[in-house]
């Protein structure tokens, strides 16, 4: 699923969604940004996926591909809420899972995204060539409540969104 609207290099934003981890047997893409509306982007970054070991991975490619990988394995067989809050202007990225921050960085190379026009892709990432790319670029399970916001959301916002969602 892709957005019908293209976006000109979003640098300050949030993306989030609920997803069911029950069908996962290997890694899979959750959400990504690419320069083609359909499958097959030649340029892609701003990607969130589950690697083959069950860790969440966030990848951007402003100067060179940079990945952040969570330290904990995603609990299987249940619904989860994930939120990415990204701000190039304040040099921060944070990834929250089920109301808890699992990734964050203030390093410049991890907080610069590519500058190109593209589309958001739900349930798909084009991470071929990335270090911890998932075996399957497509998410095979159920998703709900996906959103894109043009501002970075806070930990308080994440807690409220997680508490108000009920997709389990």
Secondary structure, 3 states (H helix, E strand, C coil): CECCCCEECCCEEEEEEEEECCCCCCCEEEEEEECCCCCCCCCEEEEEEECCCCCEEEEECCCCCEEEECCCCCCCCCEEEEEEEEECCCCEEEEEECCEEEEEECCHHHCCCCCCEEEEEECECCCCCCCCCCCECECCCCEEEEEEECCCCCHHHHHHHHHHCCCC
